[in-house]
Amino acid sequence: MRSLTRRRLLTTTAASAASVAGPSALTGPAAEAADRLDAGSGDVVDRLRALPGLRVIEERPSGDPGHRFFVLGLRQPVDHKDFRAGFFEQRLTLLHTGTDRPTVLYTTGYEMPLIPRRAEPAVLLDGNQIGVEHRFFGTSRPATTGLADLTIRQAADDHHRVVRSFRRLYPGSWISTGGSKGGMASVYHRRFHPRDVDGTVAYSAPNNVDDRDDSAYVRFLESVGTSAAREALKAAQRQILLRRAEMVARYQAWAATAGDTFRVVGGADKALETAVLRVPFMFWQNRTAADVAGIPGPGASTDALYAWLEDTAALPAYADATARQYIPYWYQLGTQMGYLNVPTAHLAGLLRHPGAIEPRSFVPRDIPMRFDDEAMPDIDHWVRRRGDRLLFVNGGRDPSVAEPFRPGARDSRVLWVPNANHHVTVGDLPDADRSDAVAMIRRWAGGGRRRTER
C-alpha cells in the first residue's frame, strides 16, 4: 500500500493542508526579505534561549533567505491547575522573519511536521510563524499512562503560555490559524483566552454542538453532489461488503507482510467494515467532482474495489501501527468534541459490528472515557454570543462542516468556497470574498506590512 498523508488517514478533523502556503492567489511579498532578519547569526538564538522554559533544539535550513527555521521545546504543565502533576516538553517550530513583524500562531491539532512551511496568513502578512504540536501527539506526550489531561481547556492553556512567552520576543500583532482540527484548536484557545491574539482564521473547522444529534451530517451526505454520484458510492460500498471474505483476506495478507495487526480496533473484519462505512464521508472530504468517474461500477473486479477502498478510506489507518498513534485523537472525539454518523440503510443485512465507527472502537478499553456533553455547547455559545475577529473558511462540499460555526459577534465572518472540499484556502474564495478576507486579516494585524528599523 502506498504511503498515506494525514488528511487521508482521518475524517472530520483531518489536518488540512489547505492552510499551508502553496500555489494560491495569496503570495507573500519576498522583496527585501534577506535584510529583515535580526543582525548577527546568534542574535535571535540568544533571545530565544533567554525565554523561560524554552529549549532551542536545533536550527534547520528554511529554504528561504528571508526566514530562519527553528525546532523548539517549551516546558508545559501536564495540568495547568496543578503543577504537582508534573511537566512535559511541547514541540514547537518557529519561522523567524523579524521581531517587528506580525506573528502567526499555527495550531495543528496533531503532531507538528518539522518542515518550514508557512500557513496562508503568515504568507499574507509576511510574518513570523510559531507552530504548536498538540499535547499527547508526536513527541509532546506527558509521562503518564492516562489521557485525562487531554482536554480542550488544557490545550487552550498550552497555547496561552506559548503566546505569553513569545510576546517577549514578538510584541506586535498576533493572528492564530489552523485547518480542520487545528482550526478547532484555534477557536478553543480563543474561547478561554480571547485577547491572546488579534484575530483567528480557521479553515474547515467542524462544530459538533450536540453529539447526540448527527442528523446534519447524515442529511449532508444524502444531498451532496449528484444523485448519480451518491448512488455510485453506495453501490461500491455494497459490493465491497458482499465480497467481504475476499477483502478481509487481502487486508490480513497486507498486514502480515507489513508486520501489522488489528488489536486496537478488534480485528481485520471490523476494520474493513469501519473503512467501508466512512467511504462517503472521506470521498467528499478529500475528492472532487472529477473523481466521481473513478468510483468502481457494476462488474468491477475485486482488485479494483480493494484498491479504490484503500485509496479512498485509508485502510492502514485502522491497523495498529497507525491506530496507536491516533488514540489521543479518538479519545478527544469520545470525551468532548463528538463525532458524526453516516447513512447505513443501503447496507442493511451486510453490517456485523454495531458502533464500528464510534470513537470507543479506537481507544483501548483500559482507558476510561466519559463524554462531557457541556464542552461543545460552551464553545458554540461563546462563538455565537461573544467571539469576535473570527474568520471561518469552508468548502461547500465538505461534510466536515455540515454543522459549521456561526459567529454572531462583530467583525467575524463565515466564507464558503463553492463546490470545494476540505482543503480550502482564502485564495480559493470568490474574488469579492477573497478581497474582504484579506482586508479583514490585514486590519486585524494592523494594516499589513509595517516597516521599522530592525
Backbone hydrogen bonds in HBPLUS format (Angstrom, degrees):
<---DONOR---> <-ACCEPTOR-->    atom                        ^
c    i                          cat <-CA-CA->   ^        H-A-AA   ^      H-
h    n   atom  resd res      DA  || num        DHA   H-A  angle D-A-AA Bond
n    s   type  num  typ     dist DA aas  dist angle  dist       angle   num
A0008-ARG N   A0005-THR O   3.00 MM   3  5.51 144.2  2.13 111.7 121.3     1
A0009-LEU N   A0005-THR O   3.22 MM   4  6.54 136.5  2.42 141.3 153.6     2
A0009-LEU N   A0006-ARG O   3.05 MM   3  4.92 127.7  2.34  93.5 108.0     3
A0010-LEU N   A0006-ARG O   3.25 MM   4  6.35 154.4  2.32 159.2 160.2     4
A0014-ALA N   A0011-THR O   2.98 MM   3  5.17 154.1  2.04 128.4 121.9     5
A0020-VAL N   A0017-ALA O   3.11 MM   3  5.49 159.4  2.15 111.2 117.7     6
A0120-GLU N   A0019-SER O   2.67 MM 101  5.50 147.4  1.77 146.7 153.4     7
A0021-ALA N   A0118-ARG O   2.57 MM  97  5.49 165.3  1.59 154.2 159.2     8
A0033-ALA N   A0030-ALA O   3.15 MM   3  5.47 146.2  2.27 137.6 133.7     9
A0036-ARG N   A0033-ALA O   3.13 MM   3  5.51 167.6  2.14 120.1 121.1    10
A0043-ASP N   A0040-GLY O   3.22 MM   3  5.38 159.6  2.26 108.7 114.7    11
A0046-ASP N   A0042-GLY O   2.89 MM   4  5.97 160.9  1.93 153.4 157.8    12
A0047-ARG N   A0043-ASP O   3.13 MM   4  6.42 156.0  2.19 147.1 153.8    13
A0048-LEU N   A0044-VAL O   2.87 MM   4  6.07 149.2  1.97 146.6 154.9    14
A0049-ARG N   A0045-VAL O   2.94 MM   4  6.20 161.8  1.97 152.0 156.7    15
A0050-ALA N   A0046-ASP O   3.16 MM   4  6.34 126.4  2.46 134.7 147.9    16
A0051-LEU N   A0048-LEU O   3.01 MM   3  5.45 160.5  2.05 112.8 119.1    17
A0054-LEU N   A0051-LEU O   3.22 MM   3  5.67 162.6  2.25 136.0 135.0    18
A0075-ARG N   A0053-GLY O   2.92 MM  22  5.09 161.2  1.95 140.6 146.9    19
A0055-ARG N   A0073-GLY O   2.72 MM  18  4.97 155.8  1.77 152.9 160.2    20
A0073-GLY N   A0055-ARG O   2.88 MM  18  4.97 146.1  1.99 143.7 151.3    21
A0057-ILE N   A0071-VAL O   2.91 MM  14  5.48 137.8  2.09 142.9 154.2    22
A0058-GLU N   A0071-VAL O   3.25 MM  13  5.36 156.4  2.31 141.0 142.5    23
A0071-VAL N   A0058-GLU O   2.85 MM  13  5.36 167.8  1.87 163.2 165.4    24
A0060-ARG N   A0069-PHE O   2.92 MM   9  5.56 156.9  1.97 146.8 154.5    25
A0067-HIS N   A0064-ASP O   3.15 MM   3  5.73 170.0  2.16 124.6 125.3    26
A0068-ARG N   A0096-HIS O   2.97 MM  28  5.08 145.7  2.09 134.4 145.2    27
A0096-HIS N   A0068-ARG O   2.74 MM  28  5.08 157.3  1.79 157.5 158.0    28
A0070-PHE N   A0094-LEU O   2.83 MM  24  5.03 158.6  1.87 146.7 154.0    29
A0094-LEU N   A0070-PHE O   2.88 MM  24  5.03 153.9  1.95 145.4 148.1    30
A0072-LEU N   A0092-LEU O   2.87 MM  20  4.95 176.2  1.87 141.4 142.3    31
A0092-LEU N   A0072-LEU O   2.96 MM  20  4.95 171.2  1.96 133.8 134.0    32
A0074-LEU N   A0090-GLN O   2.91 MM  16  5.12 161.0  1.95 142.0 146.9    33
A0090-GLN N   A0074-LEU O   2.82 MM  16  5.12 171.5  1.83 147.4 144.8    34
A0076-GLN N   A0088-PHE O   2.80 MM  12  5.45 173.5  1.80 170.2 172.5    35
A0088-PHE N   A0076-GLN O   2.84 MM  12  5.45 153.7  1.91 155.2 164.2    36
A0078-VAL N   A0086-GLY O   2.96 MM   8  5.70 170.6  1.97 136.2 135.8    37
A0082-ASP N   A0079-ASP O   3.03 MM   3  5.29 158.3  2.08 110.4 117.4    38
A0085-ALA N   A0082-ASP O   3.10 MM   3  6.04 171.9  2.11 125.5 128.0    39
A0086-GLY N   A0083-PHE O   3.10 MM   3  5.69 166.7  2.12 115.4 119.1    40
A0133-GLU N   A0091-ARG O   3.10 MM  42  5.56 161.3  2.14 174.7 170.8    41
A0093-THR N   A0131-GLY O   2.98 MM  38  4.88 149.1  2.08 130.4 136.4    42
A0131-GLY N   A0093-THR O   2.82 MM  38  4.88 154.1  1.89 134.4 142.8    43
A0095-LEU N   A0129-GLN O   2.82 MM  34  5.03 161.3  1.86 150.0 156.2    44
A0129-GLN N   A0095-LEU O   2.99 MM  34  5.03 151.3  2.07 135.6 143.3    45
A0101-ARG N   A0098-GLY O   3.10 MM   3  5.39 167.3  2.11 115.4 118.0    46
A0128-ASN N   A0102-PRO O   2.91 MM  26  6.31 148.6  2.01 161.9 160.8    47
A0103-THR N   A0173-SER O   2.92 MM  70  6.35 159.0  1.96 152.4 159.0    48
A0175-ILE N   A0103-THR O   2.93 MM  72  6.39 152.7  2.01 152.2 160.1    49
A0104-VAL N   A0128-ASN O   2.85 MM  24  6.03 159.1  1.89 136.3 142.4    50
A0130-ILE N   A0104-VAL O   2.86 MM  26  6.23 162.0  1.89 164.0 169.3    51
A0105-LEU N   A0175-ILE O   2.79 MM  70  6.17 153.5  1.86 145.3 154.5    52
A0177-THR N   A0105-LEU O   2.90 MM  72  6.22 152.9  1.97 163.1 159.5    53
A0106-TYR N   A0130-ILE O   2.82 MM  24  5.90 160.6  1.85 146.1 152.4    54
A0132-VAL N   A0106-TYR O   2.95 MM  26  6.28 153.7  2.02 162.9 164.9    55
A0107-THR N   A0177-THR O   3.02 MM  70  6.39 163.7  2.05 167.7 167.7    56
A0134-HIS N   A0110-TYR O   2.90 MM  24  5.18 161.4  1.94 155.1 154.6    57
A0117-ARG N   A0115-ILE O   2.93 MM   2  5.91 131.9  2.16 111.1  96.5    58
A0122-ALA N   A0119-ALA O   2.96 MM   3  5.40 123.5  2.29 110.8 125.5    59
A0123-VAL N   A0119-ALA O   3.14 MM   4  6.51 148.8  2.24 152.2 161.7    60
A0123-VAL N   A0120-GLU O   3.12 MM   3  5.12 120.9  2.49  97.2 111.7    61
A0124-LEU N   A0120-GLU O   2.93 MM   4  6.18 167.3  1.95 158.3 161.6    62
A0125-LEU N   A0121-PRO O   2.91 MM   4  5.98 157.3  1.96 146.8 152.0    63
A0126-ASP N   A0122-ALA O   2.89 MM   4  5.53 112.6  2.35 128.7 142.8    64
A0127-GLY N   A0122-ALA O   3.06 MM   5  5.02 152.6  2.13 135.5 143.6    65
A0126-ASP N   A0123-VAL O   3.26 MM   3  5.03 147.2  2.37  94.4 104.0    66
A0137-PHE N   A0134-HIS O   3.11 MM   3  5.67 144.8  2.24 142.5 141.0    67
A0136-PHE N   A0140-SER O   2.65 MM   4  5.43 153.5  1.72 159.9 153.0    68
A0140-SER N   A0137-PHE O   2.88 MM   3  5.55 140.6  2.04 150.6 150.4    69
A0144-THR N   A0142-PRO O   2.82 MM   2  5.51 135.5  2.02 105.0  91.2    70
A0150-LEU N   A0147-LEU O   2.92 MM   3  5.39 160.9  1.96 123.6 124.8    71
A0155-ALA N   A0151-THR O   3.12 MM   4  6.31 165.2  2.15 151.3 155.0    72
A0156-ALA N   A0152-ILE O   2.98 MM   4  6.17 155.5  2.04 146.4 153.9    73
A0157-ASP N   A0153-ARG O   2.89 MM   4  6.14 151.5  1.97 149.9 157.5    74
A0158-ASP N   A0154-GLN O   2.95 MM   4  6.30 141.3  2.10 140.2 151.2    75
A0159-HIS N   A0155-ALA O   3.07 MM   4  6.44 159.3  2.11 152.3 155.7    76
A0160-HIS N   A0156-ALA O   2.96 MM   4  6.23 147.5  2.07 141.6 151.4    77
A0161-ARG N   A0157-ASP O   3.03 MM   4  6.26 156.3  2.09 146.6 151.1    78
A0162-VAL N   A0158-ASP O   3.05 MM   4  6.41 146.8  2.16 145.9 155.8    79
A0163-VAL N   A0159-HIS O   3.02 MM   4  6.32 165.6  2.04 152.6 154.8    80
A0164-ARG N   A0160-HIS O   2.89 MM   4  6.10 167.8  1.91 152.2 156.3    81
A0165-SER N   A0161-ARG O   2.95 MM   4  5.95 152.7  2.03 139.2 146.1    82
A0166-PHE N   A0162-VAL O   2.98 MM   4  6.14 173.6  1.99 157.5 159.0    83
A0167-ARG N   A0163-VAL O   2.95 MM   4  5.90 136.7  2.15 150.7 159.0    84
A0168-ARG N   A0165-SER O   3.42 MM   3  6.18 161.6  2.45 113.7 118.3    85
A0169-LEU N   A0166-PHE O   2.90 MM   3  5.32 144.7  2.03 109.4 119.4    86
A0170-TYR N   A0166-PHE O   2.81 MM   4  6.03 159.7  1.85 154.4 161.5    87
A0198-ASP N   A0174-TRP O   2.66 MM  24  5.42 158.8  1.70 144.3 151.1    88
A0176-SER N   A0199-GLY O   2.93 MM  23  6.42 162.1  1.97 157.0 159.2    89
A0201-VAL N   A0176-SER O   2.89 MM  25  6.36 158.5  1.93 155.9 160.9    90
A0203-TYR N   A0178-GLY O   3.02 MM  25  6.27 173.2  2.03 158.3 160.3    91
A0182-GLY N   A0179-GLY O   2.96 MM   3  4.86 139.3  2.13 136.0 124.6    92
A0180-SER N   A0203-TYR O   2.69 MM  23  5.96 163.5  1.72 159.8 164.5    93
A0183-GLY N   A0180-SER O   3.00 MM   3  5.00 119.9  2.37  95.3 110.6    94
A0184-MET N   A0180-SER O   2.93 MM   4  6.31 151.6  2.01 151.2 159.5    95
A0185-ALA N   A0181-LYS O   2.96 MM   4  6.21 156.8  2.01 142.7 148.7    96
A0186-SER N   A0182-GLY O   3.03 MM   4  6.30 145.6  2.15 139.1 148.1    97
A0187-VAL N   A0183-GLY O   3.11 MM   4  6.43 153.1  2.19 145.6 151.8    98
A0187-VAL N   A0184-MET O   3.07 MM   3  5.15 115.7  2.50  96.9 112.1    99
A0188-TYR N   A0184-MET O   2.87 MM   4  6.19 161.4  1.90 156.5 162.2   100
A0189-HIS N   A0185-ALA O   2.93 MM   4  6.08 155.8  1.99 146.2 152.3   101
A0190-ARG N   A0186-SER O   3.16 MM   4  6.43 156.3  2.22 141.5 147.2   102
A0191-ARG N   A0187-VAL O   2.96 MM   4  6.30 145.5  2.08 146.9 157.1   103
A0192-PHE N   A0188-TYR O   3.41 MM   4  6.76 152.7  2.50 149.0 152.7   104
A0193-HIS N   A0189-HIS O   2.84 MM   4  5.88 142.2  1.99 149.9 162.3   105
A0196-ASP N   A0193-HIS O   3.15 MM   3  5.69 168.8  2.16 124.5 125.4   106
A0200-THR N   A0389-ARG O   2.99 MM 189  6.39 147.8  2.10 150.5 160.7   107
A0391-LEU N   A0200-THR O   2.85 MM 191  6.10 154.1  1.92 159.9 168.6   108
A0202-ALA N   A0391-LEU O   2.84 MM 189  6.20 160.7  1.88 164.6 171.1   109
A0393-VAL N   A0202-ALA O   2.99 MM 191  6.35 158.9  2.04 151.9 157.1   110
A0204-SER N   A0393-VAL O   2.85 MM 189  6.13 168.0  1.87 156.1 158.9   111
A0207-ASN N   A0403-GLU O   3.08 MM 196  5.62 131.3  2.33 163.5 173.1   112
A0209-VAL N   A0207-ASN O   3.08 MM   2  5.73 119.6  2.46 109.9  93.6   113
A0213-ASP N   A0210-ASP O   3.04 MM   3  5.60 158.1  2.09 116.4 122.8   114
A0217-TYR N   A0214-ASP O   3.10 MM   3  5.67 128.5  2.37 113.1 124.3   115
A0218-VAL N   A0214-ASP O   3.31 MM   4  6.66 162.1  2.34 152.8 157.9   116
A0219-ARG N   A0215-SER O   2.85 MM   4  5.98 170.6  1.86 156.6 159.4   117
A0220-PHE N   A0216-ALA O   3.03 MM   4  6.11 154.7  2.10 137.9 145.2   118
A0221-LEU N   A0217-TYR O   3.00 MM   4  6.24 167.6  2.01 152.2 154.7   119
A0222-GLU N   A0218-VAL O   3.02 MM   4  6.21 131.3  2.26 142.8 156.1   120
A0222-GLU N   A0219-ARG O   3.18 MM   3  5.09 133.4  2.41  93.1 106.1   121
A0223-SER N   A0220-PHE O   2.97 MM   3  5.25 161.9  2.01 111.7 116.2   122
A0224-VAL N   A0220-PHE O   2.84 MM   4  5.78 140.3  1.99 164.6 173.3   123
A0230-ARG N   A0226-THR O   3.08 MM   4  6.39 163.2  2.11 153.4 157.4   124
A0231-GLU N   A0227-SER O   2.96 MM   4  6.15 160.1  2.00 150.6 156.2   125
A0232-ALA N   A0228-ALA O   2.96 MM   4  6.11 147.5  2.07 141.0 150.0   126
A0233-LEU N   A0229-ALA O   3.08 MM   4  6.36 155.1  2.14 148.6 154.1   127
A0234-LYS N   A0230-ARG O   3.06 MM   4  6.34 160.4  2.10 148.4 153.6   128
A0235-ALA N   A0231-GLU O   2.90 MM   4  6.06 158.2  1.95 147.6 153.5   129
A0236-ALA N   A0232-ALA O   3.02 MM   4  6.21 155.3  2.08 145.0 151.3   130
A0237-GLN N   A0233-LEU O   2.97 MM   4  6.25 157.5  2.02 149.6 155.7   131
A0238-ARG N   A0234-LYS O   3.01 MM   4  6.30 162.6  2.04 150.7 154.8   132
A0239-GLN N   A0235-ALA O   2.96 MM   4  6.21 161.5  2.00 149.2 154.3   133
A0240-ILE N   A0236-ALA O   3.03 MM   4  6.24 158.0  2.08 150.0 155.3   134
A0241-LEU N   A0237-GLN O   3.13 MM   4  6.43 162.6  2.16 152.1 156.3   135
A0242-LEU N   A0238-ARG O   2.80 MM   4  6.00 148.0  1.90 151.7 161.8   136
A0243-ARG N   A0239-GLN O   3.12 MM   4  6.30 131.2  2.36 137.4 148.5   137
A0243-ARG N   A0240-ILE O   3.16 MM   3  5.20 135.9  2.37  94.7 106.8   138
A0244-ARG N   A0241-LEU O   3.17 MM   3  4.61 143.6  2.31 108.8 104.1   139
A0247-MET N   A0243-ARG O   3.01 MM   4  6.22 166.3  2.03 158.9 163.3   140
A0248-VAL N   A0244-ARG O   2.79 MM   4  5.92 169.6  1.80 164.6 166.2   141
A0249-ALA N   A0245-ALA O   3.07 MM   4  6.16 156.2  2.13 141.3 148.0   142
A0250-ARG N   A0246-GLU O   3.06 MM   4  6.34 155.2  2.12 147.3 153.3   143
A0251-TYR N   A0247-MET O   2.95 MM   4  6.20 157.5  2.00 148.8 155.6   144
A0252-GLN N   A0248-VAL O   2.84 MM   4  6.05 163.0  1.87 154.9 158.7   145
A0253-ALA N   A0249-ALA O   2.96 MM   4  6.11 150.6  2.05 141.6 150.0   146
A0254-TRP N   A0250-ARG O   2.93 MM   4  6.20 156.9  1.98 149.2 154.9   147
A0255-ALA N   A0251-TYR O   3.00 MM   4  6.29 163.8  2.03 149.8 154.1   148
A0256-ALA N   A0252-GLN O   2.91 MM   4  6.12 157.9  1.95 148.3 154.1   149
A0257-THR N   A0253-ALA O   3.04 MM   4  6.24 159.6  2.08 147.6 152.7   150
A0258-ALA N   A0254-TRP O   2.88 MM   4  6.11 152.2  1.95 151.6 160.2   151
A0259-GLY N   A0255-ALA O   2.85 MM   4  5.83 111.1  2.34 138.4 154.9   152
A0260-ASP N   A0255-ALA O   2.73 MM   5  4.67 156.9  1.78 144.9 145.3   153
A0259-GLY N   A0256-ALA O   3.25 MM   3  5.02 150.8  2.34  94.0 102.7   154
A0320-ASP N   A0261-THR O   2.83 MM  59  5.51 170.1  1.83 150.1 153.3   155
A0266-GLY N   A0262-PHE O   2.90 MM   4  5.75 150.8  1.99 144.2 153.9   156
A0267-GLY N   A0262-PHE O   2.89 MM   5  4.86 152.3  1.97 141.3 144.8   157
A0271-ALA N   A0267-GLY O   3.05 MM   4  6.25 157.6  2.10 146.9 154.0   158
A0272-LEU N   A0268-ALA O   2.89 MM   4  6.03 157.5  1.94 148.7 153.5   159
A0273-GLU N   A0269-ASP O   3.13 MM   4  6.36 162.9  2.16 145.2 149.7   160
A0274-THR N   A0270-LYS O   2.91 MM   4  6.11 156.8  1.97 149.9 156.3   161
A0275-ALA N   A0271-ALA O   3.04 MM   4  6.30 160.1  2.08 147.8 152.6   162
A0276-VAL N   A0272-LEU O   2.97 MM   4  6.27 158.2  2.02 152.9 158.9   163
A0277-LEU N   A0273-GLU O   2.97 MM   4  6.20 160.7  2.01 151.7 156.4   164
A0278-ARG N   A0274-THR O   3.15 MM   4  6.39 145.4  2.27 146.1 155.0   165
A0279-VAL N   A0276-VAL O   3.17 MM   3  5.25 161.1  2.21 106.5 112.3   166
A0282-MET N   A0278-ARG O   2.97 MM   4  6.10 175.8  1.97 168.3 169.6   167
A0283-PHE N   A0279-VAL O   2.82 MM   4  5.85 152.8  1.89 156.5 164.7   168
A0284-TRP N   A0280-PRO O   3.17 MM   4  6.27 177.8  2.17 149.0 149.4   169
A0285-GLN N   A0281-PHE O   2.96 MM   4  6.05 143.4  2.10 143.4 154.8   170
A0286-ASN N   A0282-MET O   3.12 MM   4  6.03 153.8  2.19 141.3 145.4   171
A0287-ARG N   A0283-PHE O   2.78 MM   4  5.38 147.0  1.89 153.8 160.8   172
A0422-HIS N   A0285-GLN O   2.94 MM 137  5.13 169.0  1.95 146.7 147.9   173
A0291-ASP N   A0288-THR O   2.93 MM   3  5.50 153.0  2.00 115.3 123.2   174
A0292-VAL N   A0289-ALA O   3.18 MM   3  5.57 163.4  2.21 111.4 116.5   175
A0294-GLY N   A0291-ASP O   2.97 MM   3  5.33 148.6  2.07 108.0 117.5   176
A0295-ILE N   A0292-VAL O   3.09 MM   3  5.59 171.1  2.10 118.8 121.4   177
A0300-ALA N   A0297-GLY O   3.08 MM   3  5.65 147.7  2.18 143.5 141.6   178
A0305-LEU N   A0301-SER O   2.99 MM   4  6.30 162.3  2.02 152.8 157.6   179
A0306-TYR N   A0302-THR O   2.90 MM   4  6.02 165.4  1.92 152.3 156.3   180
A0307-ALA N   A0303-ASP O   2.98 MM   4  6.13 166.4  2.00 151.9 155.8   181
A0308-TRP N   A0304-ALA O   3.00 MM   4  6.10 156.7  2.06 145.1 151.6   182
A0309-LEU N   A0305-LEU O   2.92 MM   4  6.13 157.3  1.98 148.7 154.9   183
A0310-GLU N   A0306-TYR O   2.93 MM   4  6.17 164.0  1.96 153.1 157.3   184
A0311-ASP N   A0307-ALA O   3.04 MM   4  6.19 154.9  2.10 142.8 149.6   185
A0312-THR N   A0308-TRP O   2.85 MM   4  5.96 149.3  1.94 147.3 155.8   186
A0313-ALA N   A0309-LEU O   2.83 MM   4  5.61 167.4  1.84 152.2 156.4   187
A0314-ALA N   A0310-GLU O   3.06 MM   4  4.95 126.7  2.35 122.8 128.3   188
A0317-ALA N   A0314-ALA O   2.94 MM   3  5.70 157.8  1.99 125.8 132.8   189
A0318-TYR N   A0315-LEU O   3.23 MM   3  6.09 169.3  2.24 128.7 130.1   190
A0319-ALA N   A0316-PRO O   3.23 MM   3  5.32 161.3  2.26 106.2 111.9   191
A0322-THR N   A0319-ALA O   3.25 MM   3  6.07 136.0  2.46 123.5 131.1   192
A0323-ALA N   A0319-ALA O   2.86 MM   4  5.73 171.2  1.86 159.8 157.2   193
A0324-ARG N   A0320-ASP O   2.94 MM   4  5.50 168.0  1.96 141.6 143.3   194
A0325-GLN N   A0322-THR O   2.95 MM   3  5.36 125.0  2.26 108.7 122.8   195
A0326-TYR N   A0323-ALA O   3.17 MM   3  5.30 136.8  2.36  98.6 110.2   196
A0327-ILE N   A0324-ARG O   3.45 MM   3  5.40 170.8  2.46 105.3 105.2   197
A0329-TYR N   A0326-TYR O   3.12 MM   3  5.11 121.8  2.48  96.6 110.9   198
A0330-TRP N   A0326-TYR O   3.21 MM   4  6.60 163.4  2.24 157.0 158.8   199
A0331-TYR N   A0327-ILE O   2.87 MM   4  6.04 152.5  1.94 152.7 161.7   200
A0332-GLN N   A0328-PRO O   2.99 MM   4  6.20 156.5  2.04 145.4 150.2   201
A0333-LEU N   A0329-TYR O   3.13 MM   4  6.51 155.6  2.19 146.6 153.3   202
A0334-GLY N   A0330-TRP O   2.87 MM   4  6.05 154.8  1.94 147.6 154.7   203
A0335-THR N   A0331-TYR O   2.97 MM   4  6.04 117.8  2.37 144.9 159.0   204
A0336-GLN N   A0332-GLN O   3.02 MM   4  5.77 156.9  2.07 147.1 150.9   205
A0337-MET N   A0332-GLN O   2.97 MM   5  6.00 157.7  2.02 147.6 149.6   206
A0338-GLY N   A0333-LEU O   2.81 MM   5  4.57 133.7  2.02 125.2 128.6   207
A0372-ASP N   A0335-THR O   2.72 MM  37  5.75 164.4  1.75 143.8 146.3   208
A0347-LEU N   A0344-THR O   2.83 MM   3  5.31 160.4  1.87 119.4 126.0   209
A0348-ALA N   A0345-ALA O   3.28 MM   3  5.49 153.0  2.36 116.9 114.8   210
A0350-LEU N   A0347-LEU O   2.98 MM   3  5.48 157.7  2.03 141.3 141.5   211
A0356-ALA N   A0353-HIS O   3.18 MM   3  5.50 129.2  2.45 147.2 139.8   212
A0358-GLU N   A0355-GLY O   3.10 MM   3  5.31 163.0  2.13 111.6 116.7   213
A0361-SER N   A0358-GLU O   2.97 MM   3  5.80 154.2  2.04 126.0 132.2   214
A0362-PHE N   A0359-PRO O   2.91 MM   3  5.55 158.8  1.96 121.2 127.6   215
A0363-VAL N   A0360-ARG O   3.34 MM   3  5.28 170.7  2.35 105.4 108.0   216
A0367-ILE N   A0364-PRO O   3.01 MM   3  5.76 164.1  2.04 123.7 126.9   217
A0375-ALA N   A0372-ASP O   3.43 MM   3  5.89 160.7  2.47 111.7 116.3   218
A0378-ASP N   A0374-GLU O   3.16 MM   4  6.11 147.6  2.27 140.4 148.6   219
A0379-ILE N   A0375-ALA O   3.21 MM   4  6.59 153.8  2.28 145.7 152.4   220
A0380-ASP N   A0376-MET O   2.87 MM   4  6.08 172.5  1.88 162.4 164.0   221
A0381-HIS N   A0377-PRO O   2.89 MM   4  5.92 156.9  1.94 143.2 149.4   222
A0382-TRP N   A0378-ASP O   3.12 MM   4  6.33 159.6  2.16 145.5 150.4   223
A0383-VAL N   A0379-ILE O   2.99 MM   4  6.29 163.8  2.02 156.0 160.3   224
A0384-ARG N   A0380-ASP O   2.97 MM   4  6.16 164.1  2.00 152.3 156.3   225
A0385-ARG N   A0381-HIS O   2.92 MM   4  5.94 156.8  1.97 150.7 157.0   226
A0386-ARG N   A0382-TRP O   2.73 MM   4  5.09 154.8  1.79 138.9 147.2   227
A0387-GLY N   A0382-TRP O   2.68 MM   5  5.70 138.8  1.85 151.9 150.8   228
A0408-GLY N   A0383-VAL O   3.42 MM  25  6.89 153.6  2.49 130.2 131.0   229
A0413-ARG N   A0390-LEU O   2.93 MM  23  6.49 148.9  2.03 156.3 166.4   230
A0392-PHE N   A0413-ARG O   2.92 MM  21  6.30 165.3  1.94 154.8 159.7   231
A0415-LEU N   A0392-PHE O   2.78 MM  23  6.11 169.9  1.79 171.1 170.6   232
A0394-ASN N   A0415-LEU O   2.93 MM  21  6.31 164.0  1.96 161.3 166.4   233
A0417-VAL N   A0394-ASN O   2.77 MM  23  6.16 156.1  1.82 159.5 167.9   234
A0398-ASP N   A0395-GLY O   3.22 MM   3  5.25 161.3  2.26 115.6 114.2   235
A0396-GLY N   A0417-VAL O   2.94 MM  21  5.80 167.1  1.96 150.5 146.6   236
A0397-ARG N   A0420-ALA O   2.79 MM  23  5.37 155.3  1.85 153.7 157.4   237
A0401-VAL N   A0398-ASP O   3.23 MM   3  5.99 150.4  2.33 119.4 124.5   238
A0402-ALA N   A0399-PRO O   3.13 MM   3  5.04 151.3  2.22 113.7 109.4   239
A0420-ALA N   A0417-VAL O   3.32 MM   3  5.66 145.5  2.44 140.2 133.7   240
A0428-ASP N   A0425-THR O   3.04 MM   3  5.24 152.8  2.12 103.1 111.3   241
A0429-LEU N   A0426-VAL O   3.07 MM   3  5.49 160.4  2.11 115.3 121.3   242
A0434-ARG N   A0430-PRO O   2.80 MM   4  5.92 161.3  1.83 164.8 170.5   243
A0435-SER N   A0431-ASP O   2.96 MM   4  6.20 161.4  2.00 153.4 157.7   244
A0436-ASP N   A0432-ALA O   3.02 MM   4  6.28 157.8  2.07 146.4 152.7   245
A0437-ALA N   A0433-ASP O   2.85 MM   4  6.05 159.2  1.89 151.3 156.8   246
A0438-VAL N   A0434-ARG O   2.94 MM   4  6.14 165.9  1.96 154.4 157.7   247
A0439-ALA N   A0435-SER O   2.98 MM   4  6.11 162.8  2.01 146.8 152.0   248
A0440-MET N   A0436-ASP O   2.90 MM   4  6.07 151.3  1.98 144.7 153.0   249
A0441-ILE N   A0437-ALA O   2.97 MM   4  6.24 165.7  1.99 155.2 157.6   250
A0442-ARG N   A0438-VAL O   2.98 MM   4  6.15 165.7  2.00 153.3 157.5   251
A0443-ARG N   A0439-ALA O   2.88 MM   4  5.98 148.2  1.98 141.7 150.8   252
A0444-TRP N   A0440-MET O   2.99 MM   4  6.25 161.5  2.02 151.6 156.0   253
A0445-ALA N   A0441-ILE O   3.02 MM   4  6.25 148.3  2.13 142.4 151.4   254
A0447-GLY N   A0442-ARG O   2.55 MM   5  4.94 149.4  1.64 148.4 148.1   255
A0446-GLY N   A0443-ARG O   3.07 MM   3  5.13 160.4  2.11 104.7 109.8   256
